[in-house]
Amino acid sequence: MTLSDQGESKENKTFEASADTSAEAVAFSVRAKPSPRHLSIDEARVMAGKLRRHIVSMIGEAGSGHPGGSLSSVEIVTALYFNIMRYDPASPSWADRDRFILSKGHAAPLLYAVLAETGYFSTDELSTLRKMGSCLQGHCDMRSTSGVEMSSGSLGQGLSFGVGVALAGRLDRRDYRVYVLLGDGECDEGQVWEAAMAAAHFRPEDYKPHSFKLDNLVAIVDHNGQQIDGLTRDVMNIDPLAAKWRAFGWHAIEVDGHDLAQLIAAFEEAGRVKGKPTVIVARTVKGKAVSFMENNLDFHGKALTPDEVNRALEELG
């Protein structure tokens, strides 16, 4: 079994490289590709609103959770799942799927909302968040929730995991892409920068006969300027953030993290970059789209009261 061959679907076929290719070539896979969904910008905005309503409702029902950072990343995940990524909810372990890795694992409600809306499980499950017997834990568990690629909890680990998954794809000659969502406060963690350095290190000339350059890896930083202990500039100033990633050998793009057109264009640009990984620094607002939650540190990890849920849902429409 190859490194990334977990539950490959029956329709996938593997062929040996033809005789006229380089002697260094290895087997590659050819398979039917489910096309990414393509919502219009207006349709994607509607979906983003639906995801926000799910987040507010499920955290309110659970009585605990992290609404602020879930709401700030909505457009990022909407762009990925409804315009960019290739996946198959009917075959969640399909070996050639694109991978989304939620490194900022406390934003699990956002991931659960989008997985439900894309058909990995029923939206009825969302009301069971954090309840005994539910498959929707407070932080994601890849063993119990369909569509989850990495179990999360301790911050700073997702990019290292993503580097390994991207490298496995190169070793196995698969063309899937890997997307890792990090928080800006999470970038205080040294492991993030170890992973960033490693991802840019791999070069084909150093590792013949294989081409290990990880241009199949995209990191997205939700740069909302807040973390549990306060403003990121006060806790540990990470700016200029894009310049730091460029210094580590990454292609860096800066966007408005709530502008779906900018996000989609950035992901498409990342797909054209060759020879290095890409980071998208997305400037966002914590608690976005709910007036009393925007830039409100209290809602980093505090659930909404029933009255606040009603007010938020009214604002969200």
C-alpha positions as a Python dict, from the first residue, in 0.01 Angstrom:
ca = {
    (1, 'M'): (0, 0, 0),
    (2, 'T'): (136, 343, -89),
    (3, 'L'): (176, 622, 162),
    (4, 'S'): (-143, 800, 66),
    (5, 'D'): (-341, 499, -55),
    (6, 'Q'): (-611, 476, 210),
    (7, 'G'): (-931, 324, 80),
    (8, 'E'): (-870, 398, -287),
    (9, 'S'): (-1196, 371, -480),
    (10, 'K'): (-1246, 78, -713),
    (11, 'E'): (-1267, 291, -1025),
    (12, 'N'): (-910, 419, -977),
    (13, 'K'): (-654, 244, -1194),
    (14, 'T'): (-275, 249, -1165),
    (15, 'F'): (-51, 230, -1472),
    (16, 'E'): (325, 194, -1501),
    (17, 'A'): (513, 476, -1672),
    (18, 'S'): (545, 412, -2045),
    (19, 'A'): (878, 297, -2188),
    (20, 'D'): (952, 631, -2355),
    (21, 'T'): (949, 822, -2025),
    (22, 'S'): (1253, 881, -1805),
    (23, 'A'): (1396, 572, -1639),
    (24, 'E'): (1352, 758, -1313),
    (25, 'A'): (975, 780, -1355),
    (26, 'V'): (755, 581, -1121),
    (27, 'A'): (399, 454, -1135),
    (28, 'F'): (128, 717, -1152),
    (29, 'S'): (-245, 705, -1107),
    (30, 'V'): (-519, 788, -1352),
    (31, 'R'): (-869, 823, -1216),
    (32, 'A'): (-1203, 980, -1268),
    (33, 'K'): (-1202, 1318, -1095),
    (34, 'P'): (-1511, 1457, -929),
    (35, 'S'): (-1515, 1818, -1040),
    (36, 'P'): (-1502, 2089, -774),
    (37, 'R'): (-1832, 2260, -714),
    (38, 'H'): (-1857, 2602, -870),
    (39, 'L'): (-2092, 2842, -698),
    (40, 'S'): (-2130, 3194, -829),
    (41, 'I'): (-2012, 3467, -594),
    (42, 'D'): (-2372, 3544, -500),
    (43, 'E'): (-2445, 3177, -434),
    (44, 'A'): (-2127, 3147, -229),
    (45, 'R'): (-2232, 3447, -17),
    (46, 'V'): (-2561, 3274, 53),
    (47, 'M'): (-2375, 2959, 154),
    (48, 'A'): (-2144, 3160, 381),
    (49, 'G'): (-2450, 3299, 556),
    (50, 'K'): (-2589, 2950, 600),
    (51, 'L'): (-2261, 2829, 753),
    (52, 'R'): (-2264, 3119, 997),
    (53, 'R'): (-2616, 3036, 1106),
    (54, 'H'): (-2512, 2675, 1164),
    (55, 'I'): (-2213, 2788, 1374),
    (56, 'V'): (-2418, 3019, 1593),
    (57, 'S'): (-2696, 2765, 1642),
    (58, 'M'): (-2481, 2465, 1722),
    (59, 'I'): (-2257, 2649, 1968),
    (60, 'G'): (-2561, 2801, 2137),
    (61, 'E'): (-2720, 2457, 2164),
    (62, 'A'): (-2399, 2303, 2300),
    (63, 'G'): (-2345, 2579, 2554),
    (64, 'S'): (-1972, 2583, 2478),
    (65, 'G'): (-1742, 2631, 2183),
    (66, 'H'): (-1536, 2887, 1994),
    (67, 'P'): (-1758, 3110, 1780),
    (68, 'G'): (-1524, 3404, 1705),
    (69, 'G'): (-1258, 3220, 1509),
    (70, 'S'): (-1515, 2996, 1342),
    (71, 'L'): (-1699, 3299, 1204),
    (72, 'S'): (-1381, 3470, 1086),
    (73, 'S'): (-1285, 3180, 858),
    (74, 'V'): (-1621, 3122, 689),
    (75, 'E'): (-1539, 3273, 349),
    (76, 'I'): (-1205, 3090, 336),
    (77, 'V'): (-1370, 2752, 379),
    (78, 'T'): (-1662, 2845, 153),
    (79, 'A'): (-1424, 2930, -131),
    (80, 'L'): (-1235, 2604, -87),
    (81, 'Y'): (-1525, 2360, -58),
    (82, 'F'): (-1758, 2522, -310),
    (83, 'N'): (-1516, 2641, -578),
    (84, 'I'): (-1169, 2490, -544),
    (85, 'M'): (-1135, 2151, -378),
    (86, 'R'): (-1191, 1809, -532),
    (87, 'Y'): (-1355, 1558, -298),
    (88, 'D'): (-1625, 1293, -282),
    (89, 'P'): (-1849, 1270, 29),
    (90, 'A'): (-1967, 929, -90),
    (91, 'S'): (-1605, 808, -78),
    (92, 'P'): (-1440, 1012, 199),
    (93, 'S'): (-1118, 805, 189),
    (94, 'W'): (-1077, 842, -189),
    (95, 'A'): (-699, 845, -231),
    (96, 'D'): (-688, 1133, -480),
    (97, 'R'): (-909, 1376, -291),
    (98, 'D'): (-778, 1719, -203),
    (99, 'R'): (-712, 1748, 170),
    (100, 'F'): (-832, 2024, 402),
    (101, 'I'): (-651, 2026, 736),
    (102, 'L'): (-792, 2238, 1017),
    (103, 'S'): (-489, 2329, 1225),
    (104, 'K'): (-683, 2586, 1431),
    (105, 'G'): (-888, 2300, 1567),
    (106, 'H'): (-1107, 2508, 1797),
    (107, 'A'): (-1287, 2624, 1479),
    (108, 'A'): (-1436, 2275, 1454),
    (109, 'P'): (-1795, 2410, 1430),
    (110, 'L'): (-1705, 2572, 1098),
    (111, 'L'): (-1564, 2251, 958),
    (112, 'Y'): (-1865, 2050, 1079),
    (113, 'A'): (-2100, 2300, 916),
    (114, 'V'): (-1931, 2277, 577),
    (115, 'L'): (-1901, 1898, 594),
    (116, 'A'): (-2273, 1873, 663),
    (117, 'E'): (-2357, 2110, 378),
    (118, 'T'): (-2141, 1912, 136),
    (119, 'G'): (-2303, 1582, 229),
    (120, 'Y'): (-2058, 1403, 457),
    (121, 'F'): (-2334, 1371, 716),
    (122, 'S'): (-2677, 1517, 784),
    (123, 'T'): (-2719, 1875, 900),
    (124, 'D'): (-2936, 1727, 1176),
    (125, 'E'): (-2613, 1607, 1341),
    (126, 'L'): (-2499, 1966, 1399),
    (127, 'S'): (-2727, 2008, 1699),
    (128, 'T'): (-2537, 1726, 1874),
    (129, 'L'): (-2211, 1924, 1897),
    (130, 'R'): (-2016, 1840, 2215),
    (131, 'K'): (-2287, 1606, 2343),
    (132, 'M'): (-2225, 1256, 2477),
    (133, 'G'): (-2235, 1001, 2197),
    (134, 'S'): (-2200, 1262, 1922),
    (135, 'C'): (-1947, 1225, 1642),
    (136, 'L'): (-1895, 1603, 1663),
    (137, 'Q'): (-1645, 1660, 1941),
    (138, 'G'): (-1525, 1999, 2059),
    (139, 'H'): (-1209, 1946, 1858),
    (140, 'C'): (-1208, 1733, 1544),
    (141, 'D'): (-1146, 1360, 1559),
    (142, 'M'): (-1061, 1196, 1227),
    (143, 'R'): (-1156, 856, 1367),
    (144, 'S'): (-1516, 949, 1440),
    (145, 'T'): (-1617, 1222, 1193),
    (146, 'S'): (-1642, 1161, 819),
    (147, 'G'): (-1445, 1416, 616),
    (148, 'V'): (-1204, 1516, 893),
    (149, 'E'): (-842, 1472, 783),
    (150, 'M'): (-658, 1538, 1113),
    (151, 'S'): (-746, 1508, 1479),
    (152, 'S'): (-683, 1842, 1644),
    (153, 'G'): (-641, 1994, 1986),
    (154, 'S'): (-297, 2135, 2058),
    (155, 'L'): (-225, 2425, 1824),
    (156, 'G'): (72, 2445, 1589),
    (157, 'Q'): (67, 2089, 1455),
    (158, 'G'): (-144, 2111, 1141),
    (159, 'L'): (119, 2249, 905),
    (160, 'S'): (367, 1974, 1000),
    (161, 'F'): (93, 1721, 931),
    (162, 'G'): (16, 1894, 602),
    (163, 'V'): (381, 1885, 494),
    (164, 'G'): (380, 1509, 550),
    (165, 'V'): (59, 1459, 354),
    (166, 'A'): (186, 1677, 68),
    (167, 'L'): (516, 1490, 64),
    (168, 'A'): (331, 1157, 58),
    (169, 'G'): (143, 1279, -247),
    (170, 'R'): (468, 1356, -425),
    (171, 'L'): (617, 1018, -330),
    (172, 'D'): (308, 838, -456),
    (173, 'R'): (283, 1045, -776),
    (174, 'R'): (-64, 1173, -693),
    (175, 'D'): (-184, 1516, -791),
    (176, 'Y'): (-402, 1601, -492),
    (177, 'R'): (-353, 1934, -319),
    (178, 'V'): (-328, 2003, 53),
    (179, 'Y'): (-481, 2307, 224),
    (180, 'V'): (-396, 2390, 587),
    (181, 'L'): (-588, 2656, 780),
    (182, 'L'): (-398, 2819, 1066),
    (183, 'G'): (-481, 3098, 1307),
    (184, 'D'): (-255, 3400, 1342),
    (185, 'G'): (-219, 3347, 1717),
    (186, 'E'): (-123, 2990, 1636),
    (187, 'C'): (175, 3127, 1446),
    (188, 'D'): (334, 3201, 1785),
    (189, 'E'): (413, 2830, 1792),
    (190, 'G'): (768, 2743, 1687),
    (191, 'Q'): (651, 2422, 1523),
    (192, 'V'): (467, 2628, 1260),
    (193, 'W'): (795, 2781, 1147),
    (194, 'E'): (980, 2450, 1157),
    (195, 'A'): (715, 2314, 922),
    (196, 'A'): (734, 2625, 702),
    (197, 'M'): (1110, 2582, 673),
    (198, 'A'): (1078, 2211, 595),
    (199, 'A'): (809, 2264, 330),
    (200, 'A'): (1028, 2503, 132),
    (201, 'H'): (1338, 2288, 176),
    (202, 'F'): (1249, 1999, -51),
    (203, 'R'): (1395, 2040, -400),
    (204, 'P'): (1397, 1789, -686),
    (205, 'E'): (1769, 1835, -755),
    (206, 'D'): (1848, 1726, -400),
    (207, 'Y'): (1631, 1415, -403),
    (208, 'K'): (1658, 1253, -744),
    (209, 'P'): (1490, 1054, -885),
    (210, 'H'): (1184, 1191, -709),
    (211, 'S'): (1047, 1542, -739),
    (212, 'F'): (964, 1642, -382),
    (213, 'K'): (896, 2013, -425),
    (214, 'L'): (580, 2086, -231),
    (215, 'D'): (398, 2324, -464),
    (216, 'N'): (92, 2109, -386),
    (217, 'L'): (77, 2264, -37),
    (218, 'V'): (-118, 2580, 50),
    (219, 'A'): (-131, 2732, 399),
    (220, 'I'): (-398, 2987, 484),
    (221, 'V'): (-353, 3213, 786),
    (222, 'D'): (-673, 3354, 933),
    (223, 'H'): (-524, 3690, 1030),
    (224, 'N'): (-799, 3831, 1253),
    (225, 'G'): (-555, 3998, 1493),
    (226, 'Q'): (-686, 3830, 1809),
    (227, 'Q'): (-609, 3527, 2021),
    (228, 'I'): (-730, 3396, 2354),
    (229, 'D'): (-500, 3622, 2559),
    (230, 'G'): (-557, 3944, 2366),
    (231, 'L'): (-448, 4116, 2047),
    (232, 'T'): (-180, 3930, 1854),
    (233, 'R'): (31, 4245, 1830),
    (234, 'D'): (41, 4262, 2210),
    (235, 'V'): (83, 3892, 2289),
    (236, 'M'): (348, 3818, 2024),
    (237, 'N'): (368, 4051, 1727),
    (238, 'I'): (396, 3841, 1411),
    (239, 'D'): (383, 4123, 1157),
    (240, 'P'): (491, 4166, 884),
    (241, 'L'): (346, 3819, 840),
    (242, 'A'): (363, 3776, 461),
    (243, 'A'): (725, 3894, 458),
    (244, 'K'): (817, 3628, 713),
    (245, 'W'): (671, 3351, 498),
    (246, 'R'): (851, 3485, 191),
    (247, 'A'): (1177, 3478, 388),
    (248, 'F'): (1109, 3111, 456),
    (249, 'G'): (1085, 3044, 82),
    (250, 'W'): (708, 3051, 30),
    (251, 'H'): (504, 3229, -233),
    (252, 'A'): (286, 3468, -30),
    (253, 'I'): (-48, 3627, -126),
    (254, 'E'): (-237, 3878, 88),
    (255, 'V'): (-615, 3910, 55),
    (256, 'D'): (-928, 4037, 224),
    (257, 'G'): (-1036, 3715, 393),
    (258, 'H'): (-1406, 3799, 357),
    (259, 'D'): (-1390, 3877, -17),
    (260, 'L'): (-1484, 3556, -195),
    (261, 'A'): (-1361, 3675, -534),
    (262, 'Q'): (-1019, 3759, -390),
    (263, 'L'): (-999, 3425, -211),
    (264, 'I'): (-1094, 3222, -517),
    (265, 'A'): (-841, 3414, -728),
    (266, 'A'): (-572, 3354, -464),
    (267, 'F'): (-637, 2978, -457),
    (268, 'E'): (-628, 2969, -836),
    (269, 'E'): (-298, 3160, -832),
    (270, 'A'): (-161, 2911, -580),
    (271, 'G'): (-248, 2631, -821),
    (272, 'R'): (-25, 2789, -1085),
    (273, 'V'): (279, 2836, -860),
    (274, 'K'): (560, 2589, -930),
    (275, 'G'): (858, 2494, -719),
    (276, 'K'): (747, 2626, -380),
    (277, 'P'): (451, 2613, -140),
    (278, 'T'): (205, 2902, -115),
    (279, 'V'): (67, 3086, 186),
    (280, 'I'): (-244, 3303, 173),
    (281, 'V'): (-257, 3564, 448),
    (282, 'A'): (-627, 3641, 483),
    (283, 'R'): (-713, 3958, 677),
    (284, 'T'): (-1034, 3884, 866),
    (285, 'V'): (-1257, 4005, 1148),
    (286, 'K'): (-1311, 3780, 1447),
    (287, 'G'): (-1682, 3715, 1496),
    (288, 'K'): (-1755, 3844, 1145),
    (289, 'A'): (-2114, 3934, 1048),
    (290, 'V'): (-2257, 3945, 1402),
    (291, 'S'): (-2231, 4302, 1528),
    (292, 'F'): (-2189, 4234, 1899),
    (293, 'M'): (-1933, 3959, 1832),
    (294, 'E'): (-1707, 4138, 1585),
    (295, 'N'): (-1362, 4206, 1732),
    (296, 'N'): (-1500, 4106, 2072),
    (297, 'L'): (-1239, 3900, 2259),
    (298, 'D'): (-1506, 3760, 2489),
    (299, 'F'): (-1630, 3538, 2205),
    (300, 'H'): (-1302, 3363, 2139),
    (301, 'G'): (-1421, 3069, 2345),
    (302, 'K'): (-1754, 3168, 2498),
    (303, 'A'): (-2088, 3029, 2383),
    (304, 'L'): (-2378, 3254, 2299),
    (305, 'T'): (-2671, 3270, 2540),
    (306, 'P'): (-3016, 3181, 2400),
    (307, 'D'): (-3095, 3553, 2369),
    (308, 'E'): (-2766, 3617, 2189),
    (309, 'V'): (-2834, 3327, 1954),
    (310, 'N'): (-3168, 3483, 1859),
    (311, 'R'): (-3010, 3825, 1808),
    (312, 'A'): (-2730, 3679, 1598),
    (313, 'L'): (-2965, 3475, 1381),
    (314, 'E'): (-3180, 3781, 1325),
    (315, 'E'): (-2877, 3976, 1207),
    (316, 'L'): (-2763, 3691, 984),
    (317, 'G'): (-3108, 3675, 820),
}
